[in-house]
Amino acid sequence: MDYSRFLPIACELADLAAEIVRRHFRTPFAVETKSDRSPVTIADREAERAMRQALARLCPDHAIVGEEYGDATRTDGLVWCLDPIDGTKAFITGRPLFGTLVALLEDGRPVLGVIDQPITRDRWTGCRGAGARLNGRPIRVRACPALDRAIGSTTSPDMFATAAEREAYRRLHDALALMVYGGDCIGYGLMAAGFSDLVLEAGLKTYDYLALVPIVEEAGGRITDWRGAPLSLASCGQVLATGDPRLHEPALALLKAAADPPR
């Protein structure tokens, strides 16, 4: 299937969300706390509603998975996955380090992804077999053959909730040349564009990571769970992304050693 024919639809969804998000950015609005203790705003809900309404018109036969209004019961065939604001904590504090995520899946695996930053107006796209782009220009990961030369990133050390996750983070952190913090989905886009070398995160939901996969992979990188398995609707939310694929196996080895310490 030529998935690139759905790219204009994905970009239209991102445009709709961006208009709403810009209208609310750095203005007074109420912040609610959801059952998982994450924040949500009127911008999150209005943006996802607008995207769902557009999909009902443009792709009425496709299912939808979204952060704010629930998941489709059907996960086979073509399914859209929407995150209106990935990085709501950054959004509510006036920091332009968040993004709208749009993914298209086929039988549970991501084939098209968009990261859109409404304030800086940066947009990353990736489509299976059609490459990755930033603002319309082709992008490629950079070469980095060893972990001790790599720049890594993660949104926050607080993402690593269990003792095993914290130990895994510590081991990888200590193996890298540098670790930077913040950015949510933007960190993956910057890695795909050649500005860093690795992203490690945990506790993500499906709508947090599925749009990232086609962008990273089409830019020449690798992105999996912490066991090296491909990311899908069924993944657990532990994500490792590397620009230079040579970094992936050494990083996985460190993560696995932390999860399965010697007896």
C-alpha positions as a Python dict, from the first residue, in 0.01 Angstrom:
ca = {
    (1, 'M'): (0, 0, 0),
    (2, 'D'): (116, 354, -74),
    (3, 'Y'): (88, 507, 272),
    (4, 'S'): (210, 845, 149),
    (5, 'R'): (-137, 915, 12),
    (6, 'F'): (-250, 955, 375),
    (7, 'L'): (18, 1212, 456),
    (8, 'P'): (-191, 1514, 344),
    (9, 'I'): (-468, 1393, 576),
    (10, 'A'): (-225, 1360, 868),
    (11, 'C'): (-95, 1711, 801),
    (12, 'E'): (-450, 1848, 784),
    (13, 'L'): (-515, 1698, 1127),
    (14, 'A'): (-199, 1860, 1262),
    (15, 'D'): (-303, 2195, 1111),
    (16, 'L'): (-642, 2176, 1284),
    (17, 'A'): (-483, 2097, 1619),
    (18, 'A'): (-217, 2367, 1578),
    (19, 'E'): (-473, 2641, 1526),
    (20, 'I'): (-649, 2547, 1849),
    (21, 'V'): (-330, 2503, 2050),
    (22, 'R'): (-190, 2840, 1941),
    (23, 'R'): (-514, 3009, 2045),
    (24, 'H'): (-477, 2881, 2402),
    (25, 'F'): (-98, 2893, 2444),
    (26, 'R'): (16, 3127, 2723),
    (27, 'T'): (-340, 3228, 2809),
    (28, 'P'): (-532, 3165, 3132),
    (29, 'F'): (-710, 2828, 3132),
    (30, 'A'): (-810, 2564, 3384),
    (31, 'V'): (-590, 2258, 3431),
    (32, 'E'): (-753, 1933, 3539),
    (33, 'T'): (-583, 1619, 3669),
    (34, 'K'): (-683, 1289, 3512),
    (35, 'S'): (-703, 954, 3688),
    (36, 'D'): (-343, 874, 3590),
    (37, 'R'): (-236, 1204, 3757),
    (38, 'S'): (-145, 1364, 3424),
    (39, 'P'): (-275, 1716, 3343),
    (40, 'V'): (-531, 1797, 3075),
    (41, 'T'): (-661, 2129, 2940),
    (42, 'I'): (-932, 2264, 2714),
    (43, 'A'): (-672, 2279, 2435),
    (44, 'D'): (-607, 1902, 2457),
    (45, 'R'): (-976, 1822, 2432),
    (46, 'E'): (-1069, 2076, 2164),
    (47, 'A'): (-775, 1973, 1945),
    (48, 'E'): (-850, 1602, 1961),
    (49, 'R'): (-1220, 1665, 1899),
    (50, 'A'): (-1137, 1865, 1586),
    (51, 'M'): (-909, 1589, 1456),
    (52, 'R'): (-1170, 1320, 1520),
    (53, 'Q'): (-1436, 1521, 1340),
    (54, 'A'): (-1208, 1561, 1039),
    (55, 'L'): (-1133, 1188, 1031),
    (56, 'A'): (-1503, 1107, 1045),
    (57, 'R'): (-1537, 1310, 726),
    (58, 'L'): (-1215, 1209, 548),
    (59, 'C'): (-1170, 845, 657),
    (60, 'P'): (-1504, 725, 795),
    (61, 'D'): (-1402, 358, 775),
    (62, 'H'): (-1084, 400, 980),
    (63, 'A'): (-1070, 343, 1355),
    (64, 'I'): (-925, 597, 1601),
    (65, 'V'): (-714, 568, 1917),
    (66, 'G'): (-677, 893, 2112),
    (67, 'E'): (-559, 1024, 2446),
    (68, 'E'): (-866, 1220, 2548),
    (69, 'Y'): (-1167, 1037, 2404),
    (70, 'G'): (-1079, 670, 2426),
    (71, 'D'): (-974, 391, 2195),
    (72, 'A'): (-1147, 207, 1915),
    (73, 'T'): (-1250, -150, 1982),
    (74, 'R'): (-1108, -251, 1643),
    (75, 'T'): (-730, -251, 1604),
    (76, 'D'): (-694, -441, 1277),
    (77, 'G'): (-671, -264, 941),
    (78, 'L'): (-605, 111, 932),
    (79, 'V'): (-617, 292, 1266),
    (80, 'W'): (-530, 653, 1348),
    (81, 'C'): (-359, 734, 1678),
    (82, 'L'): (-387, 1090, 1810),
    (83, 'D'): (-216, 1283, 2088),
    (84, 'P'): (-331, 1647, 2069),
    (85, 'I'): (-60, 1773, 2307),
    (86, 'D'): (231, 1546, 2389),
    (87, 'G'): (397, 1738, 2669),
    (88, 'T'): (102, 1904, 2841),
    (89, 'K'): (323, 1996, 3138),
    (90, 'A'): (538, 2206, 2904),
    (91, 'F'): (227, 2355, 2742),
    (92, 'I'): (70, 2468, 3069),
    (93, 'T'): (397, 2632, 3177),
    (94, 'G'): (432, 2828, 2853),
    (95, 'R'): (726, 2627, 2715),
    (96, 'P'): (718, 2545, 2341),
    (97, 'L'): (861, 2196, 2398),
    (98, 'F'): (549, 1995, 2325),
    (99, 'G'): (396, 1860, 2008),
    (100, 'T'): (89, 1719, 1841),
    (101, 'L'): (130, 1356, 1737),
    (102, 'V'): (-55, 1188, 1453),
    (103, 'A'): (11, 826, 1357),
    (104, 'L'): (-144, 586, 1108),
    (105, 'L'): (-121, 215, 1189),
    (106, 'E'): (-187, -90, 981),
    (107, 'D'): (-272, -400, 1184),
    (108, 'G'): (-125, -242, 1496),
    (109, 'R'): (210, -130, 1348),
    (110, 'P'): (287, 238, 1272),
    (111, 'V'): (340, 320, 904),
    (112, 'L'): (308, 701, 906),
    (113, 'G'): (384, 963, 1170),
    (114, 'V'): (374, 1339, 1223),
    (115, 'I'): (527, 1547, 1502),
    (116, 'D'): (401, 1905, 1489),
    (117, 'Q'): (518, 2191, 1711),
    (118, 'P'): (248, 2458, 1675),
    (119, 'I'): (446, 2750, 1819),
    (120, 'T'): (779, 2716, 1637),
    (121, 'R'): (586, 2566, 1341),
    (122, 'D'): (834, 2282, 1303),
    (123, 'R'): (687, 1966, 1154),
    (124, 'W'): (847, 1625, 1122),
    (125, 'T'): (692, 1362, 897),
    (126, 'G'): (781, 1001, 831),
    (127, 'C'): (615, 751, 603),
    (128, 'R'): (717, 391, 542),
    (129, 'G'): (917, 376, 220),
    (130, 'A'): (896, 752, 160),
    (131, 'G'): (1159, 894, 396),
    (132, 'A'): (1151, 1142, 684),
    (133, 'R'): (1136, 1521, 662),
    (134, 'L'): (1157, 1829, 880),
    (135, 'N'): (964, 2124, 738),
    (136, 'G'): (963, 1952, 401),
    (137, 'R'): (1337, 1885, 385),
    (138, 'P'): (1475, 1530, 400),
    (139, 'I'): (1647, 1447, 730),
    (140, 'R'): (1895, 1181, 834),
    (141, 'V'): (2037, 1067, 1166),
    (142, 'R'): (2404, 1137, 1230),
    (143, 'A'): (2687, 889, 1270),
    (144, 'C'): (2790, 804, 1626),
    (145, 'P'): (2960, 465, 1663),
    (146, 'A'): (2998, 444, 2044),
    (147, 'L'): (2790, 520, 2353),
    (148, 'D'): (3071, 716, 2518),
    (149, 'R'): (3052, 964, 2231),
    (150, 'A'): (2672, 987, 2227),
    (151, 'I'): (2437, 1264, 2339),
    (152, 'G'): (2123, 1118, 2494),
    (153, 'S'): (1797, 1273, 2604),
    (154, 'T'): (1492, 1196, 2813),
    (155, 'T'): (1198, 1408, 2917),
    (156, 'S'): (1264, 1359, 3289),
    (157, 'P'): (1442, 1114, 3520),
    (158, 'D'): (1109, 1090, 3704),
    (159, 'M'): (974, 882, 3413),
    (160, 'F'): (1157, 579, 3549),
    (161, 'A'): (917, 457, 3816),
    (162, 'T'): (1049, 117, 3926),
    (163, 'A'): (1382, 27, 4082),
    (164, 'A'): (1477, -171, 3770),
    (165, 'E'): (1392, 123, 3541),
    (166, 'R'): (1591, 364, 3756),
    (167, 'E'): (1892, 132, 3752),
    (168, 'A'): (1864, 93, 3374),
    (169, 'Y'): (1851, 470, 3333),
    (170, 'R'): (2152, 514, 3562),
    (171, 'R'): (2363, 261, 3371),
    (172, 'L'): (2286, 414, 3034),
    (173, 'H'): (2327, 769, 3164),
    (174, 'D'): (2673, 687, 3296),
    (175, 'A'): (2774, 529, 2964),
    (176, 'L'): (2691, 838, 2757),
    (177, 'A'): (2894, 1149, 2689),
    (178, 'L'): (2603, 1375, 2781),
    (179, 'M'): (2235, 1351, 2879),
    (180, 'V'): (1989, 1638, 2826),
    (181, 'Y'): (1634, 1671, 2960),
    (182, 'G'): (1294, 1793, 2846),
    (183, 'G'): (1121, 1790, 2512),
    (184, 'D'): (883, 1493, 2505),
    (185, 'C'): (830, 1404, 2137),
    (186, 'I'): (1057, 1687, 2021),
    (187, 'G'): (1359, 1493, 2148),
    (188, 'Y'): (1290, 1213, 1901),
    (189, 'G'): (1244, 1458, 1615),
    (190, 'L'): (1573, 1630, 1693),
    (191, 'M'): (1752, 1295, 1709),
    (192, 'A'): (1605, 1199, 1371),
    (193, 'A'): (1733, 1529, 1231),
    (194, 'G'): (2087, 1459, 1351),
    (195, 'F'): (2110, 1679, 1662),
    (196, 'S'): (2145, 1401, 1922),
    (197, 'D'): (2205, 1028, 1929),
    (198, 'L'): (1973, 847, 2170),
    (199, 'V'): (1642, 881, 2357),
    (200, 'L'): (1544, 665, 2656),
    (201, 'E'): (1198, 685, 2815),
    (202, 'A'): (949, 478, 3013),
    (203, 'G'): (587, 496, 3124),
    (204, 'L'): (464, 605, 2779),
    (205, 'K'): (118, 536, 2641),
    (206, 'T'): (49, 416, 2287),
    (207, 'Y'): (-36, 766, 2166),
    (208, 'D'): (299, 893, 2304),
    (209, 'Y'): (526, 678, 2088),
    (210, 'L'): (355, 536, 1779),
    (211, 'A'): (392, 851, 1563),
    (212, 'L'): (764, 858, 1641),
    (213, 'V'): (840, 520, 1486),
    (214, 'P'): (813, 604, 1111),
    (215, 'I'): (1006, 929, 1160),
    (216, 'V'): (1298, 768, 1342),
    (217, 'E'): (1313, 463, 1116),
    (218, 'E'): (1281, 652, 789),
    (219, 'A'): (1559, 887, 902),
    (220, 'G'): (1785, 584, 940),
    (221, 'G'): (1754, 527, 1314),
    (222, 'R'): (1616, 245, 1524),
    (223, 'I'): (1337, 253, 1785),
    (224, 'T'): (1216, -42, 1995),
    (225, 'D'): (1106, -135, 2343),
    (226, 'W'): (1373, -214, 2604),
    (227, 'R'): (1388, -576, 2489),
    (228, 'G'): (1449, -482, 2127),
    (229, 'A'): (1097, -565, 2007),
    (230, 'P'): (919, -343, 1752),
    (231, 'L'): (676, -88, 1895),
    (232, 'S'): (305, -147, 1843),
    (233, 'L'): (-30, -96, 2013),
    (234, 'A'): (65, -382, 2246),
    (235, 'S'): (400, -241, 2366),
    (236, 'C'): (457, -170, 2735),
    (237, 'G'): (573, 194, 2708),
    (238, 'Q'): (947, 150, 2759),
    (239, 'V'): (1116, 310, 2456),
    (240, 'L'): (1474, 319, 2333),
    (241, 'A'): (1555, 517, 2018),
    (242, 'T'): (1900, 548, 1863),
    (243, 'G'): (2014, 753, 1567),
    (244, 'D'): (2310, 545, 1463),
    (245, 'P'): (2185, 182, 1473),
    (246, 'R'): (2528, 73, 1601),
    (247, 'L'): (2434, 220, 1940),
    (248, 'H'): (2120, 13, 1980),
    (249, 'E'): (2253, -327, 2085),
    (250, 'P'): (2507, -190, 2338),
    (251, 'A'): (2230, 26, 2489),
    (252, 'L'): (1990, -269, 2503),
    (253, 'A'): (2256, -477, 2676),
    (254, 'L'): (2285, -218, 2953),
    (255, 'L'): (1908, -203, 2997),
    (256, 'K'): (1874, -579, 3009),
    (257, 'A'): (2158, -612, 3259),
    (258, 'A'): (1974, -375, 3492),
    (259, 'A'): (1647, -568, 3457),
    (260, 'D'): (1816, -908, 3497),
    (261, 'P'): (2109, -857, 3738),
    (262, 'P'): (2358, -1143, 3785),
    (263, 'R'): (2257, -1399, 4045),
}
